[in-house]
């Protein structure tokens, strides 16, 4: 199997948010059959949902992987738990770390555990802006580039660029 390019959105709004993002990048880089090929800049973004909580730090990681989507999802959940996220949690609640598969090649799939491309990708600046830092992939369902999705997202938030930079180690 040839490696597939996939994009993982990472976010944190509990504890040392930047360190949580960097730890997620490091753990993704240590994933078997996977390499990190790019990491976006990190942004401060407003939380989504009705729960009062701290702002998020968000970024996007591009990987090349031989893992199938289900195995990649399992690995993302392992990383979340390793970094302190409980197995069950209230939707939209504060979290130490959140990893979401945004795109997996040009795959389109939907089952009870996984939706690819991510169902909200095209509506959220907190993933579109950092995704555009590293690439401009085409959304496989909407057939629009990330830049075009950003223009039409309807999201009026303003991600703020952090001066700290995530690194691939």
VMD Tcl script that builds the backbone (N, CA, C; Angstrom):
set m [mol new atoms 507]
animate dup $m
set s [atomselect $m all]
$s set {name element resname resid chain x y z} {
  {N N UNK 1 A 0.837 -1.190 0.000}
  {CA C UNK 1 A 0.000 0.000 0.000}
  {C C UNK 1 A 0.878 1.248 0.000}
  {N N UNK 2 A 0.538 2.225 -0.817}
  {CA C UNK 2 A 1.244 3.499 -0.802}
  {C C UNK 2 A 0.686 4.360 0.310}
  {N N UNK 3 A 1.548 5.126 0.978}
  {CA C UNK 3 A 1.048 5.994 2.053}
  {C C UNK 3 A 0.010 6.990 1.528}
  {N N UNK 4 A -0.944 7.315 2.397}
  {CA C UNK 4 A -2.001 8.275 2.104}
  {C C UNK 4 A -1.700 9.554 2.881}
  {N N UNK 5 A -1.917 10.695 2.246}
  {CA C UNK 5 A -1.821 11.972 2.958}
  {C C UNK 5 A -3.119 12.186 3.723}
  {N N UNK 6 A -2.982 12.496 4.993}
  {CA C UNK 6 A -4.144 12.778 5.833}
  {C C UNK 6 A -3.846 14.029 6.643}
  {N N UNK 7 A -4.897 14.700 7.064}
  {CA C UNK 7 A -4.776 15.926 7.847}
  {C C UNK 7 A -5.530 15.734 9.151}
  {N N UNK 8 A -4.840 16.038 10.249}
  {CA C UNK 8 A -5.409 15.882 11.588}
  {C C UNK 8 A -5.511 17.262 12.226}
  {N N UNK 9 A -6.708 17.649 12.635}
  {CA C UNK 9 A -6.891 18.871 13.401}
  {C C UNK 9 A -6.596 18.584 14.856}
  {N N UNK 10 A -5.823 19.466 15.504}
  {CA C UNK 10 A -5.516 19.291 16.924}
  {C C UNK 10 A -5.910 20.565 17.666}
  {N N UNK 11 A -6.460 20.390 18.864}
  {CA C UNK 11 A -6.876 21.534 19.659}
  {C C UNK 11 A -6.787 21.245 21.136}
  {N N UNK 12 A -6.602 22.308 21.923}
  {CA C UNK 12 A -6.516 22.186 23.378}
  {C C UNK 12 A -6.994 23.479 24.021}
  {N N UNK 13 A -7.757 23.347 25.124}
  {CA C UNK 13 A -8.098 24.546 25.896}
  {C C UNK 13 A -8.037 24.295 27.407}
  {N N UNK 14 A -7.273 23.296 27.815}
  {CA C UNK 14 A -7.079 22.983 29.227}
  {C C UNK 14 A -5.580 22.815 29.474}
  {N N UNK 15 A -5.084 23.392 30.555}
  {CA C UNK 15 A -3.675 23.232 30.923}
  {C C UNK 15 A -2.766 24.052 30.019}
  {N N UNK 16 A -1.561 23.565 29.811}
  {CA C UNK 16 A -0.593 24.227 28.936}
  {C C UNK 16 A -0.956 23.873 27.502}
  {N N UNK 17 A -1.794 24.690 26.919}
  {CA C UNK 17 A -2.381 24.385 25.608}
  {C C UNK 17 A -1.326 24.173 24.524}
  {N N UNK 18 A -0.307 25.013 24.495}
  {CA C UNK 18 A 0.724 24.863 23.465}
  {C C UNK 18 A 1.489 23.550 23.657}
  {N N UNK 19 A 1.859 23.252 24.886}
  {CA C UNK 19 A 2.573 21.992 25.157}
  {C C UNK 19 A 1.714 20.782 24.800}
  {N N UNK 20 A 0.412 20.888 25.028}
  {CA C UNK 20 A -0.488 19.793 24.648}
  {C C UNK 20 A -0.470 19.577 23.136}
  {N N UNK 21 A -0.489 20.671 22.366}
  {CA C UNK 21 A -0.414 20.534 20.907}
  {C C UNK 21 A 0.908 19.902 20.484}
  {N N UNK 22 A 1.995 20.378 21.066}
  {CA C UNK 22 A 3.306 19.828 20.694}
  {C C UNK 22 A 3.399 18.352 21.055}
  {N N UNK 23 A 2.867 17.965 22.201}
  {CA C UNK 23 A 2.870 16.546 22.592}
  {C C UNK 23 A 2.067 15.717 21.591}
  {N N UNK 24 A 0.956 16.247 21.094}
  {CA C UNK 24 A 0.158 15.528 20.094}
  {C C UNK 24 A 0.946 15.361 18.801}
  {N N UNK 25 A 1.649 16.412 18.371}
  {CA C UNK 25 A 2.491 16.317 17.170}
  {C C UNK 25 A 3.557 15.240 17.371}
  {N N UNK 26 A 4.206 15.254 18.537}
  {CA C UNK 26 A 5.255 14.275 18.829}
  {C C UNK 26 A 4.711 12.852 18.809}
  {N N UNK 27 A 3.535 12.652 19.406}
  {CA C UNK 27 A 2.948 11.305 19.441}
  {C C UNK 27 A 2.470 10.861 18.055}
  {N N UNK 28 A 1.962 11.780 17.262}
  {CA C UNK 28 A 1.621 11.425 15.877}
  {C C UNK 28 A 2.876 11.025 15.118}
  {N N UNK 29 A 3.979 11.748 15.337}
  {CA C UNK 29 A 5.243 11.432 14.665}
  {C C UNK 29 A 5.771 10.062 15.078}
  {N N UNK 30 A 5.429 9.617 16.275}
  {CA C UNK 30 A 5.869 8.314 16.756}
  {C C UNK 30 A 4.912 7.186 16.428}
  {N N UNK 31 A 3.891 7.462 15.650}
  {CA C UNK 31 A 2.900 6.455 15.287}
  {C C UNK 31 A 3.470 5.510 14.241}
  {N N UNK 32 A 3.350 4.193 14.461}
  {CA C UNK 32 A 3.839 3.241 13.462}
  {C C UNK 32 A 3.189 3.471 12.096}
  {N N UNK 33 A 3.975 3.238 11.045}
  {CA C UNK 33 A 3.515 3.341 9.654}
  {C C UNK 33 A 3.059 4.745 9.283}
  {N N UNK 34 A 3.543 5.746 10.025}
  {CA C UNK 34 A 3.095 7.122 9.843}
  {C C UNK 34 A 4.270 8.075 10.016}
  {N N UNK 35 A 4.299 9.117 9.195}
  {CA C UNK 35 A 5.271 10.182 9.399}
  {C C UNK 35 A 4.558 11.526 9.301}
  {N N UNK 36 A 5.036 12.483 10.086}
  {CA C UNK 36 A 4.499 13.839 10.028}
  {C C UNK 36 A 5.279 14.576 8.954}
  {N N UNK 37 A 4.566 15.094 7.952}
  {CA C UNK 37 A 5.237 15.798 6.854}
  {C C UNK 37 A 5.129 17.315 6.961}
  {N N UNK 38 A 4.162 17.815 7.715}
  {CA C UNK 38 A 4.023 19.262 7.900}
  {C C UNK 38 A 3.168 19.538 9.122}
  {N N UNK 39 A 3.410 20.686 9.719}
  {CA C UNK 39 A 2.582 21.146 10.839}
  {C C UNK 39 A 2.340 22.642 10.652}
  {N N UNK 40 A 1.107 23.039 10.852}
  {CA C UNK 40 A 0.740 24.441 10.674}
  {C C UNK 40 A 1.252 25.289 11.827}
  {N N UNK 41 A 1.033 26.572 11.686}
  {CA C UNK 41 A 1.224 27.464 12.809}
  {C C UNK 41 A 0.081 27.205 13.792}
  {N N UNK 42 A 0.224 27.666 15.006}
  {CA C UNK 42 A -0.819 27.493 16.028}
  {C C UNK 42 A -1.598 28.801 16.163}
  {N N UNK 43 A -2.884 28.660 16.437}
  {CA C UNK 43 A -3.792 29.798 16.519}
  {C C UNK 43 A -4.598 29.745 17.807}
  {N N UNK 44 A -4.955 30.908 18.319}
  {CA C UNK 44 A -5.912 31.026 19.414}
  {C C UNK 44 A -7.272 31.204 18.757}
  {N N UNK 45 A -8.233 30.379 19.178}
  {CA C UNK 45 A -9.555 30.425 18.571}
  {C C UNK 45 A -10.640 30.361 19.638}
  {N N UNK 46 A -11.793 30.882 19.285}
  {CA C UNK 46 A -12.932 30.872 20.202}
  {C C UNK 46 A -13.537 29.469 20.277}
  {N N UNK 47 A -14.005 29.062 21.456}
  {CA C UNK 47 A -14.658 27.758 21.564}
  {C C UNK 47 A -15.999 27.734 20.828}
  {N N UNK 48 A -16.376 26.548 20.375}
  {CA C UNK 48 A -17.670 26.338 19.725}
  {C C UNK 48 A -18.580 25.659 20.733}
  {N N UNK 49 A -19.846 26.010 20.730}
  {CA C UNK 49 A -20.796 25.389 21.656}
  {C C UNK 49 A -21.260 26.374 22.703}
  {N N UNK 50 A -22.109 25.891 23.594}
  {CA C UNK 50 A -22.749 26.759 24.579}
  {C C UNK 50 A -22.103 26.729 25.953}
  {N N UNK 51 A -20.985 26.048 26.099}
  {CA C UNK 51 A -20.343 25.934 27.403}
  {C C UNK 51 A -19.302 27.033 27.576}
  {N N UNK 52 A -19.369 27.741 28.711}
  {CA C UNK 52 A -18.381 28.770 29.027}
  {C C UNK 52 A -17.036 28.089 29.270}
  {N N UNK 53 A -16.010 28.491 28.496}
  {CA C UNK 53 A -14.708 27.851 28.624}
  {C C UNK 53 A -13.624 28.727 28.008}
  {N N UNK 54 A -12.385 28.362 28.251}
  {CA C UNK 54 A -11.228 29.104 27.744}
  {C C UNK 54 A -11.107 28.947 26.230}
  {N N UNK 55 A -10.405 29.904 25.615}
  {CA C UNK 55 A -10.121 29.810 24.189}
  {C C UNK 55 A -9.236 28.598 23.901}
  {N N UNK 56 A -9.303 28.137 22.680}
  {CA C UNK 56 A -8.503 27.004 22.228}
  {C C UNK 56 A -7.218 27.467 21.574}
  {N N UNK 57 A -6.231 26.596 21.596}
  {CA C UNK 57 A -5.092 26.659 20.697}
  {C C UNK 57 A -5.364 25.565 19.681}
  {N N UNK 58 A -5.264 25.893 18.386}
  {CA C UNK 58 A -5.545 24.932 17.322}
  {C C UNK 58 A -4.433 24.926 16.283}
  {N N UNK 59 A -4.255 23.774 15.649}
  {CA C UNK 59 A -3.299 23.611 14.561}
  {C C UNK 59 A -3.757 22.424 13.715}
  {N N UNK 60 A -3.075 22.215 12.591}
  {CA C UNK 60 A -3.339 21.065 11.725}
  {C C UNK 60 A -2.012 20.386 11.415}
  {N N UNK 61 A -2.038 19.063 11.433}
  {CA C UNK 61 A -0.869 18.251 11.148}
  {C C UNK 61 A -1.135 17.446 9.881}
  {N N UNK 62 A -0.184 17.479 8.946}
  {CA C UNK 62 A -0.272 16.640 7.751}
  {C C UNK 62 A 0.596 15.414 7.985}
  {N N UNK 63 A 0.029 14.263 7.734}
  {CA C UNK 63 A 0.768 13.016 7.896}
  {C C UNK 63 A 0.731 12.216 6.597}
  {N N UNK 64 A 1.688 11.328 6.470}
  {CA C UNK 64 A 1.685 10.299 5.427}
  {C C UNK 64 A 1.557 8.995 6.210}
  {N N UNK 65 A 0.547 8.197 5.881}
  {CA C UNK 65 A 0.288 7.013 6.696}
  {C C UNK 65 A -0.120 5.807 5.866}
  {N N UNK 66 A 0.276 4.646 6.352}
  {CA C UNK 66 A -0.193 3.372 5.804}
  {C C UNK 66 A -1.317 2.797 6.662}
  {N N UNK 67 A -1.701 3.514 7.728}
  {CA C UNK 67 A -2.816 3.052 8.556}
  {C C UNK 67 A -4.129 3.283 7.810}
  {N N UNK 68 A -5.055 2.361 7.970}
  {CA C UNK 68 A -6.390 2.574 7.412}
  {C C UNK 68 A -7.111 3.582 8.308}
  {N N UNK 69 A -8.215 4.175 7.835}
  {CA C UNK 69 A -8.896 5.211 8.624}
  {C C UNK 69 A -9.299 4.774 10.032}
  {N N UNK 70 A -9.794 3.552 10.187}
  {CA C UNK 70 A -10.217 3.086 11.516}
  {C C UNK 70 A -9.016 2.981 12.457}
  {N N UNK 71 A -7.894 2.479 11.960}
  {CA C UNK 71 A -6.688 2.379 12.792}
  {C C UNK 71 A -6.149 3.764 13.142}
  {N N UNK 72 A -6.227 4.689 12.203}
  {CA C UNK 72 A -5.782 6.054 12.475}
  {C C UNK 72 A -6.676 6.699 13.523}
  {N N UNK 73 A -7.972 6.491 13.431}
  {CA C UNK 73 A -8.893 7.017 14.447}
  {C C UNK 73 A -8.558 6.435 15.816}
  {N N UNK 74 A -8.311 5.127 15.868}
  {CA C UNK 74 A -7.948 4.486 17.137}
  {C C UNK 74 A -6.678 5.090 17.717}
  {N N UNK 75 A -5.704 5.336 16.867}
  {CA C UNK 75 A -4.458 5.943 17.329}
  {C C UNK 75 A -4.711 7.356 17.861}
  {N N UNK 76 A -5.545 8.125 17.182}
  {CA C UNK 76 A -5.878 9.471 17.658}
  {C C UNK 76 A -6.536 9.409 19.035}
  {N N UNK 77 A -7.435 8.443 19.239}
  {CA C UNK 77 A -8.084 8.285 20.548}
  {C C UNK 77 A -7.065 7.880 21.611}
  {N N UNK 78 A -6.105 7.021 21.265}
  {CA C UNK 78 A -5.038 6.641 22.208}
  {C C UNK 78 A -4.227 7.870 22.627}
  {N N UNK 79 A -3.893 8.709 21.663}
  {CA C UNK 79 A -3.123 9.921 21.953}
  {C C UNK 79 A -3.926 10.841 22.868}
  {N N UNK 80 A -5.209 11.016 22.577}
  {CA C UNK 80 A -6.052 11.853 23.442}
  {C C UNK 80 A -6.043 11.336 24.878}
  {N N UNK 81 A -6.211 10.030 25.052}
  {CA C UNK 81 A -6.237 9.468 26.404}
  {C C UNK 81 A -4.885 9.593 27.080}
  {N N UNK 82 A -3.807 9.375 26.329}
  {CA C UNK 82 A -2.467 9.497 26.897}
  {C C UNK 82 A -2.204 10.923 27.395}
  {N N UNK 83 A -2.802 11.902 26.708}
  {CA C UNK 83 A -2.601 13.303 27.091}
  {C C UNK 83 A -3.670 13.818 28.054}
  {N N UNK 84 A -4.478 12.909 28.601}
  {CA C UNK 84 A -5.371 13.281 29.694}
  {C C UNK 84 A -6.825 13.488 29.353}
  {N N UNK 85 A -7.228 13.197 28.141}
  {CA C UNK 85 A -8.648 13.346 27.811}
  {C C UNK 85 A -9.384 12.079 28.231}
  {N N UNK 86 A -10.480 12.217 28.971}
  {CA C UNK 86 A -11.227 11.022 29.397}
  {C C UNK 86 A -11.893 10.332 28.207}
  {N N UNK 87 A -12.184 9.049 28.371}
  {CA C UNK 87 A -12.796 8.272 27.298}
  {C C UNK 87 A -14.193 8.788 26.948}
  {N N UNK 88 A -14.944 9.195 27.954}
  {CA C UNK 88 A -16.260 9.773 27.675}
  {C C UNK 88 A -16.281 11.198 28.234}
  {N N UNK 89 A -16.996 12.066 27.534}
  {CA C UNK 89 A -17.004 13.474 27.887}
  {C C UNK 89 A -18.238 14.119 27.279}
  {N N UNK 90 A -18.604 15.253 27.810}
  {CA C UNK 90 A -19.727 16.028 27.320}
  {C C UNK 90 A -19.324 16.728 26.026}
  {N N UNK 91 A -20.177 16.661 25.011}
  {CA C UNK 91 A -19.880 17.324 23.745}
  {C C UNK 91 A -19.647 18.813 23.981}
  {N N UNK 92 A -18.683 19.370 23.282}
  {CA C UNK 92 A -18.289 20.777 23.343}
  {C C UNK 92 A -17.595 21.148 24.652}
  {N N UNK 93 A -17.310 20.185 25.509}
  {CA C UNK 93 A -16.705 20.509 26.799}
  {C C UNK 93 A -15.220 20.840 26.652}
  {N N UNK 94 A -14.635 21.516 27.677}
  {CA C UNK 94 A -13.200 21.800 27.655}
  {C C UNK 94 A -12.416 20.494 27.554}
  {N N UNK 95 A -11.252 20.555 26.896}
  {CA C UNK 95 A -10.462 19.344 26.756}
  {C C UNK 95 A -8.968 19.634 26.660}
  {N N UNK 96 A -8.224 18.710 27.239}
  {CA C UNK 96 A -6.774 18.790 27.209}
  {C C UNK 96 A -6.286 18.719 25.770}
  {N N UNK 97 A -6.877 17.814 25.017}
  {CA C UNK 97 A -6.486 17.638 23.616}
  {C C UNK 97 A -7.659 17.048 22.847}
  {N N UNK 98 A -7.732 17.421 21.585}
  {CA C UNK 98 A -8.749 16.899 20.676}
  {C C UNK 98 A -8.057 16.666 19.343}
  {N N UNK 99 A -8.168 15.469 18.808}
  {CA C UNK 99 A -7.622 15.146 17.497}
  {C C UNK 99 A -8.757 14.686 16.607}
  {N N UNK 100 A -8.874 15.310 15.442}
  {CA C UNK 100 A -9.915 14.962 14.485}
  {C C UNK 100 A -9.300 14.720 13.120}
  {N N UNK 101 A -9.666 13.621 12.495}
  {CA C UNK 101 A -9.256 13.379 11.118}
  {C C UNK 101 A -10.109 14.295 10.242}
  {N N UNK 102 A -9.451 15.206 9.555}
  {CA C UNK 102 A -10.154 16.155 8.693}
  {C C UNK 102 A -10.313 15.591 7.288}
  {N N UNK 103 A -9.221 15.102 6.737}
  {CA C UNK 103 A -9.194 14.516 5.397}
  {C C UNK 103 A -8.280 13.300 5.418}
  {N N UNK 104 A -8.599 12.332 4.596}
  {CA C UNK 104 A -7.783 11.130 4.449}
  {C C UNK 104 A -7.730 10.843 2.948}
  {N N UNK 105 A -6.687 11.370 2.289}
  {CA C UNK 105 A -6.633 11.287 0.837}
  {C C UNK 105 A -7.897 11.908 0.263}
  {N N UNK 106 A -8.464 11.234 -0.747}
  {CA C UNK 106 A -9.732 11.724 -1.307}
  {C C UNK 106 A -10.906 10.847 -0.871}
  {N N UNK 107 A -10.707 10.148 0.245}
  {CA C UNK 107 A -11.724 9.239 0.759}
  {C C UNK 107 A -12.958 9.983 1.266}
  {N N UNK 108 A -14.119 9.425 0.956}
  {CA C UNK 108 A -15.388 9.871 1.526}
  {C C UNK 108 A -16.019 8.646 2.191}
  {N N UNK 109 A -16.269 8.746 3.480}
  {CA C UNK 109 A -16.880 7.632 4.203}
  {C C UNK 109 A -17.684 8.150 5.379}
  {N N UNK 110 A -18.655 7.343 5.781}
  {CA C UNK 110 A -19.458 7.695 6.944}
  {C C UNK 110 A -19.931 6.399 7.577}
  {N N UNK 111 A -19.552 6.214 8.852}
  {CA C UNK 111 A -20.096 5.102 9.623}
  {C C UNK 111 A -20.380 5.602 11.028}
  {N N UNK 112 A -20.704 4.705 11.938}
  {CA C UNK 112 A -21.112 5.140 13.277}
  {C C UNK 112 A -19.983 5.787 14.079}
  {N N UNK 113 A -18.724 5.546 13.710}
  {CA C UNK 113 A -17.602 6.098 14.458}
  {C C UNK 113 A -16.814 7.178 13.720}
  {N N UNK 114 A -16.941 7.218 12.411}
  {CA C UNK 114 A -16.029 8.055 11.646}
  {C C UNK 114 A -16.703 8.645 10.413}
  {N N UNK 115 A -16.507 9.944 10.229}
  {CA C UNK 115 A -16.988 10.633 9.035}
  {C C UNK 115 A -15.781 11.329 8.407}
  {N N UNK 116 A -15.484 10.988 7.161}
  {CA C UNK 116 A -14.379 11.596 6.418}
  {C C UNK 116 A -14.915 11.998 5.056}
  {N N UNK 117 A -14.706 13.249 4.646}
  {CA C UNK 117 A -14.063 14.331 5.380}
  {C C UNK 117 A -14.882 14.724 6.608}
  {N N UNK 118 A -14.203 15.357 7.573}
  {CA C UNK 118 A -14.869 15.771 8.803}
  {C C UNK 118 A -16.113 16.581 8.440}
  {N N UNK 119 A -17.219 16.266 9.104}
  {CA C UNK 119 A -18.522 16.842 8.753}
  {C C UNK 119 A -18.576 18.365 8.865}
  {N N UNK 120 A -17.775 18.958 9.737}
  {CA C UNK 120 A -17.821 20.411 9.946}
  {C C UNK 120 A -16.619 21.144 9.356}
  {N N UNK 121 A -15.748 20.439 8.684}
  {CA C UNK 121 A -14.516 21.027 8.153}
  {C C UNK 121 A -14.774 22.329 7.397}
  {N N UNK 122 A -15.713 22.332 6.511}
  {CA C UNK 122 A -15.962 23.472 5.626}
  {C C UNK 122 A -16.585 24.681 6.327}
  {N N UNK 123 A -16.966 24.521 7.584}
  {CA C UNK 123 A -17.616 25.601 8.327}
  {C C UNK 123 A -16.737 26.222 9.415}
  {N N UNK 124 A -15.532 25.713 9.611}
  {CA C UNK 124 A -14.752 26.095 10.793}
  {C C UNK 124 A -13.407 26.706 10.453}
  {N N UNK 125 A -13.282 27.998 10.716}
  {CA C UNK 125 A -12.012 28.673 10.472}
  {C C UNK 125 A -10.886 28.087 11.313}
  {N N UNK 126 A -11.213 27.555 12.493}
  {CA C UNK 126 A -10.148 27.061 13.364}
  {C C UNK 126 A -9.435 25.840 12.794}
  {N N UNK 127 A -9.984 25.224 11.752}
  {CA C UNK 127 A -9.239 24.193 11.023}
  {C C UNK 127 A -8.880 24.645 9.616}
  {N N UNK 128 A -9.723 25.444 8.984}
  {CA C UNK 128 A -9.441 25.897 7.618}
  {C C UNK 128 A -8.198 26.787 7.554}
  {N N UNK 129 A -8.067 27.724 8.492}
  {CA C UNK 129 A -6.923 28.641 8.474}
  {C C UNK 129 A -5.607 27.882 8.664}
  {N N UNK 130 A -5.471 27.038 9.694}
  {CA C UNK 130 A -4.208 26.305 9.810}
  {C C UNK 130 A -3.990 25.283 8.678}
  {N N UNK 131 A -5.053 24.694 8.167}
  {CA C UNK 131 A -4.911 23.772 7.031}
  {C C UNK 131 A -4.312 24.508 5.844}
  {N N UNK 132 A -4.751 25.714 5.611}
  {CA C UNK 132 A -4.248 26.506 4.497}
  {C C UNK 132 A -2.790 26.927 4.700}
  {N N UNK 133 A -2.316 26.938 5.938}
  {CA C UNK 133 A -0.893 27.205 6.202}
  {C C UNK 133 A 0.000 26.170 5.528}
  {N N UNK 134 A -0.468 24.935 5.462}
  {CA C UNK 134 A 0.406 23.851 4.999}
  {C C UNK 134 A 0.017 23.273 3.650}
  {N N UNK 135 A -1.213 23.518 3.200}
  {CA C UNK 135 A -1.658 22.930 1.940}
  {C C UNK 135 A -2.993 23.560 1.552}
  {N N UNK 136 A -3.444 23.257 0.354}
  {CA C UNK 136 A -4.735 23.761 -0.127}
  {C C UNK 136 A -5.496 22.597 -0.772}
  {N N UNK 137 A -5.740 21.527 0.016}
  {CA C UNK 137 A -6.381 20.353 -0.579}
  {C C UNK 137 A -7.820 20.628 -1.000}
  {N N UNK 138 A -8.283 19.813 -1.926}
  {CA C UNK 138 A -9.660 19.901 -2.402}
  {C C UNK 138 A -10.531 19.022 -1.520}
  {N N UNK 139 A -11.657 19.563 -1.088}
  {CA C UNK 139 A -12.640 18.805 -0.308}
  {C C UNK 139 A -13.260 17.773 -1.246}
  {N N UNK 140 A -13.142 16.476 -0.925}
  {CA C UNK 140 A -13.579 15.441 -1.867}
  {C C UNK 140 A -15.086 15.343 -2.097}
  {N N UNK 141 A -15.882 15.929 -1.237}
  {CA C UNK 141 A -17.340 15.942 -1.457}
  {C C UNK 141 A -17.813 17.232 -2.107}
  {N N UNK 142 A -17.250 18.350 -1.654}
  {CA C UNK 142 A -17.701 19.653 -2.134}
  {C C UNK 142 A -16.938 20.123 -3.372}
  {N N UNK 143 A -15.792 19.471 -3.642}
  {CA C UNK 143 A -14.962 19.787 -4.814}
  {C C UNK 143 A -14.520 21.249 -4.835}
  {N N UNK 144 A -14.216 21.767 -3.646}
  {CA C UNK 144 A -13.693 23.118 -3.497}
  {C C UNK 144 A -12.364 23.054 -2.762}
  {N N UNK 145 A -11.459 23.962 -3.098}
  {CA C UNK 145 A -10.195 24.020 -2.384}
  {C C UNK 145 A -10.423 24.553 -0.975}
  {N N UNK 146 A -9.449 24.353 -0.124}
  {CA C UNK 146 A -9.527 24.884 1.239}
  {C C UNK 146 A -9.670 26.403 1.212}
  {N N UNK 147 A -8.953 27.062 0.309}
  {CA C UNK 147 A -9.060 28.523 0.199}
  {C C UNK 147 A -10.489 28.943 -0.148}
  {N N UNK 148 A -11.128 28.210 -1.057}
  {CA C UNK 148 A -12.516 28.531 -1.410}
  {C C UNK 148 A -13.468 28.233 -0.259}
  {N N UNK 149 A -13.216 27.157 0.465}
  {CA C UNK 149 A -14.044 26.836 1.633}
  {C C UNK 149 A -13.938 27.939 2.683}
  {N N UNK 150 A -12.736 28.458 2.886}
  {CA C UNK 150 A -12.539 29.520 3.872}
  {C C UNK 150 A -13.356 30.756 3.505}
  {N N UNK 151 A -13.378 31.106 2.223}
  {CA C UNK 151 A -14.137 32.278 1.764}
  {C C UNK 151 A -15.635 32.121 2.001}
  {N N UNK 152 A -16.125 30.890 1.933}
  {CA C UNK 152 A -17.572 30.656 2.033}
  {C C UNK 152 A -17.991 29.999 3.340}
  {N N UNK 153 A -17.108 29.967 4.335}
  {CA C UNK 153 A -17.370 29.201 5.559}
  {C C UNK 153 A -18.533 29.739 6.395}
  {N N UNK 154 A -18.772 31.024 6.340}
  {CA C UNK 154 A -19.804 31.609 7.194}
  {C C UNK 154 A -19.355 31.787 8.633}
  {N N UNK 155 A -18.132 31.391 8.953}
  {CA C UNK 155 A -17.568 31.531 10.295}
  {C C UNK 155 A -16.993 32.940 10.416}
  {N N UNK 156 A -17.500 33.714 11.367}
  {CA C UNK 156 A -17.066 35.099 11.516}
  {C C UNK 156 A -16.003 35.280 12.597}
  {N N UNK 157 A -15.470 34.184 13.120}
  {CA C UNK 157 A -14.427 34.276 14.138}
  {C C UNK 157 A -13.113 34.732 13.489}
  {N N UNK 158 A -12.176 35.135 14.342}
  {CA C UNK 158 A -10.871 35.579 13.854}
  {C C UNK 158 A -9.776 34.815 14.598}
  {N N UNK 159 A -9.244 33.737 13.998}
  {CA C UNK 159 A -8.126 33.031 14.633}
  {C C UNK 159 A -6.921 33.965 14.772}
  {N N UNK 160 A -6.302 33.957 15.944}
  {CA C UNK 160 A -5.141 34.795 16.223}
  {C C UNK 160 A -3.883 33.947 16.209}
  {N N UNK 161 A -2.911 34.352 15.427}
  {CA C UNK 161 A -1.674 33.604 15.274}
  {C C UNK 161 A -0.811 33.700 16.531}
  {N N UNK 162 A -0.321 32.555 16.993}
  {CA C UNK 162 A 0.623 32.517 18.111}
  {C C UNK 162 A 2.042 32.734 17.586}
  {N N UNK 163 A 2.898 33.303 18.422}
  {CA C UNK 163 A 4.284 33.460 18.014}
  {C C UNK 163 A 5.070 32.158 18.192}
  {N N UNK 164 A 4.659 31.326 19.141}
  {CA C UNK 164 A 5.317 30.026 19.338}
  {C C UNK 164 A 5.060 29.144 18.123}
  {N N UNK 165 A 6.043 28.325 17.758}
  {CA C UNK 165 A 5.889 27.466 16.593}
  {C C UNK 165 A 6.008 25.994 16.990}
  {N N UNK 166 A 5.073 25.207 16.496}
  {CA C UNK 166 A 5.150 23.763 16.673}
  {C C UNK 166 A 6.238 23.227 15.754}
  {N N UNK 167 A 6.889 22.154 16.199}
  {CA C UNK 167 A 7.983 21.584 15.411}
  {C C UNK 167 A 7.780 20.090 15.218}
  {N N UNK 168 A 8.357 19.590 14.148}
  {CA C UNK 168 A 8.389 18.152 13.889}
  {C C UNK 168 A 9.727 17.660 14.417}
  {N N UNK 169 A 9.672 16.721 15.355}
  {CA C UNK 169 A 10.921 16.203 15.932}
  {C C UNK 169 A 11.159 14.783 15.490}
}
mol reanalyze $m
mol bondsrecalc $m
mol representation Tube
mol addrep $m
